[in-house]
Amino acid sequence: MLKMLFVFLSSFIAGKYQEIASATEESIRDARGGYVLFEEAGILCLRDEKASWVVQLPEASEHLSALKNGNYLFLYRTDAAWEVQEFDFSGKLLRSEVLIKNPLLLKDAVYTDALYLSGSITVYQEDFLLERRENRAGEDAIILCFDEDYGLRDVRIYGGYLNESICKLVPAEGCFYAVGRKDPESGGDFGNGGRQANSVFVARLSENLELEDYEILACSATPLAFVHHKDALYLALPDRLYKFDSDLNVLLKKRFEKNYRGARITSYDKLLFFGEEEVEIVDILDFGSETLSSQHLREDAEIGIFPDAIIVDGFRYDLASLEDFVVFERHVPEIESPKTVRTVFGEAEFLEELSEPHFDPQVHGEYLKEFRFRSASEIFFSVFRKVEVPLRANVSEGGIYPCGYRLQFTGHGELDGKTVLNNHVLDREGSRRLILTDNSGKKTEINFTVSKAQTEFRETVATVWDFEAEAGEPFFLELPLSGIGERIIKSVVVNGEEIRDLLYDPAAGVLTIPLEENVPGIKHYYFERLLYFEDGKLLNLPLRQLVTVNLLEQAPRISMLEISPLVFEAEVESGGTLRCLEVIALNATGEVRKIHPLGTVNIHLELEKGEYDFEISLLYDPGNKKLEALPLFSGKIKGEGTVKIGEINIVRKHESLEKFRIGLEKGVTLSAEKNEQGKEVSKTIRNLVCGGLAGAVCFSGSLLFAKLGKRKKKSA
């Protein structure tokens, strides 16, 4: 016996599916239940999947296969009879029996509580068959039932004056379904229906094989697949597909513009049609379909479809569904996503995960991850995904940080030319330079300052997110919908929880999903699926989208009182976002700007001789590394060289600044507007802060054939 040669092939198809194939030098004729029937040098052999044993089978001009309680049945035709051999999983021959000596053209074998053989009969020789022929003529459909010891239990013959045959028999609860072919105007059991020779019919038979109902279709073709699946019956023909209910009423019908050469239902509820250089994938729910190009299905490719394998020109072939294989483009360890791969014959077994370069979540950059699987049809394959570890750093360009501040970052860190690790303590004042190198050698430089005077705070390490919203305030995500029809939306599952408080605008075709989070910071929302009712059934549509929202803190609230001329005292509420004090002086020659740490310091500028307009502001970071200004004072100053404008003294601080005092120099002239407001400065600042972040963040998604995308809604 020739050994199997595995060649790992992977090709991505439209993102959702991946062709997989493994070369084999065997001529496989059947694969089911862990058994493989193959032909070598014109001799049929049987082995187990692991090839731990091989047995040679009798010569046969025709043969069928079935499973009997885990044993393999090899049914074959000799010159005078149909016989059966039964093997167990060790390859031991358990039984060898003659089933029937009358010539028959058998097309299908199935074992439930008994062995059922179906096909057609033309030559009647055995007396028990002649007795059942009655006035039938031509080719007649036949089903034979044998008990577990292969004794004939029952025979049913169906037909009329012309030709009828059964191609496949499918067991269901309390009945059987059959598909076959008949000639029109033949009379008899299947009536005179049909428009052309070999018209296709479907029939329902009782447990006792009595004909209960039938339907004759307006076409003539050889069935590619006939399956009973989830309370429905599917018939695949070369140019069309039918879906029947239990009473043989046509529920759905789909016609193709071309003929296909094979069909197979999958474990992920799709029907595959194999054609020339393409696979048509049909959803059994609504017969929606998509066509995928194939590198294996050449025009002259030989296709063999068996219960546990598809063979295409010497390759074991499979088509993996990646719908439930979700790997986020950005590394988000907080959210678990499904990484299930289903192939035609069942769920693939996950083997291992590799990465190039070696995956390190502490080093930012792009990684190519390889996920290795073994399919139920014994094909080894890999799924590749690019994953980015985002740059993270809790310092920003131009920032001022307190002594004792602990650095947190991704990448290989270098501080002022020396290698540093995460949680390195900044214990030296002055200008510092941090260089972070990613996994490809790309460098990011961040220059900042360390000051003992700076008030303690913590800056977010995140640098990447999709949208911004304000913590404690509701925000909304919008999901455009199309093709809703009579469907009733129930909920959207986000982070494992159902959100039912939804608003749908049918005119705009938009579903609005309200969200709210009180805790500032980065929040990941994994939109898993949308639940909806259709014809009374609860169904779901996968969304599989991750949205990262930066929930920003509110601006600090500052109440300021003038306690003596040019001396102000300020109470601070929510001061954790305050970062520094900014002074700007402006005249006709230019602008001078200086940042002071948020501590007890003198406020001064280096100025050329002249008069300047100035403004003093507190700068705060709401959580997005973008400093925003809270103006405190404006006015005029004169000076040359180092000009002292005033000083700030920290009166009280705990985890953040709570109270401070600012005294201005006598040479400072405040603007008339500020002087008029006097003790109402706090009101002006509070109104400015309360203006805050307005508007909503939203994304548009794929629902009922709409394309997924993202957009940010502008503030009103």
Sequence and secondary structure as in RCSB ss.txt:
>XXXX:A:sequence
MLKMLFVFLSSFIAGKYQEIASATEESIRDARGGYVLFEEAGILCLRDEKASWVVQLPEASEHLSALKNGNYLFL
YRTDAAWEVQEFDFSGKLLRSEVLIKNPLLLKDAVYTDALYLSGSITVYQEDFLLERRENRAGEDAIILCFDEDY
GLRDVRIYGGYLNESICKLVPAEGCFYAVGRKDPESGGDFGNGGRQANSVFVARLSENLELEDYEILACSATPLA
FVHHKDALYLALPDRLYKFDSDLNVLLKKRFEKNYRGARITSYDKLLFFGEEEVEIVDILDFGSETLSSQHLRED
AEIGIFPDAIIVDGFRYDLASLEDFVVFERHVPEIESPKTVRTVFGEAEFLEELSEPHFDPQVHGEYLKEFRFRS
ASEIFFSVFRKVEVPLRANVSEGGIYPCGYRLQFTGHGELDGKTVLNNHVLDREGSRRLILTDNSGKKTEINFTV
SKAQTEFRETVATVWDFEAEAGEPFFLELPLSGIGERIIKSVVVNGEEIRDLLYDPAAGVLTIPLEENVPGIKHY
YFERLLYFEDGKLLNLPLRQLVTVNLLEQAPRISMLEISPLVFEAEVESGGTLRCLEVIALNATGEVRKIHPLGT
VNIHLELEKGEYDFEISLLYDPGNKKLEALPLFSGKIKGEGTVKIGEINIVRKHESLEKFRIGLEKGVTLSAEKN
EQGKEVSKTIRNLVCGGLAGAVCFSGSLLFAKLGKRKKKSA
>XXXX:A:secstr
        EEEEETTTEEEEEEE SSEEEEEETTEEEEEETTEEEEEETT S EEE    SEEEEEEETTEEEEE
EE SS EEEEEE TTS EEEEEEEE S  EEEEEEESSSEEEEEEE    SHHHHHHHTT  SSEEEEEEE TT 
 EEEEEEE  SS EEEEEEEEETTEEEEEEEE TT  GGGTT  SSTTEEEEEEEETT  EEEEEEEEEE   SE
EEEETTEEEEEETTEEEEE TT  EEEEEE SS  SEEEE TTSEEEEE SSEEEEEETTT  EEEEE SS  TT
  EEEETTEEEETTEEEEEEE TTB   SB  TTS   B  EETTEE EEEEEEEES   TTS EEEEEEEEEE 
TTS EEEEEEEEEE   BS  TT EEETTEE  BSSEEEETTEEE TT EE S EEEEEEEE TTS EEEEEEEE
ETTS           SEEEETTS EEEEEE    TT EEEEEEETTEEE   EEETTTTEEEEEE   S EEEEE
EEEEEEEEETTEEEEEEEEEEEEEEEE    EEEEEEEETTEEEEEEESGGGEEEEEEEEEETTEEEEEEEESSS
EEEEEEEEEEEEEEEEEEEE  SSS  EEEEEEEEEEEEEEEEEEEEEEEEEESSSEEEEEEEE TT EE HHHH
HHGGGHHHHHHHHHHH   S  EEE   SS   EEE     
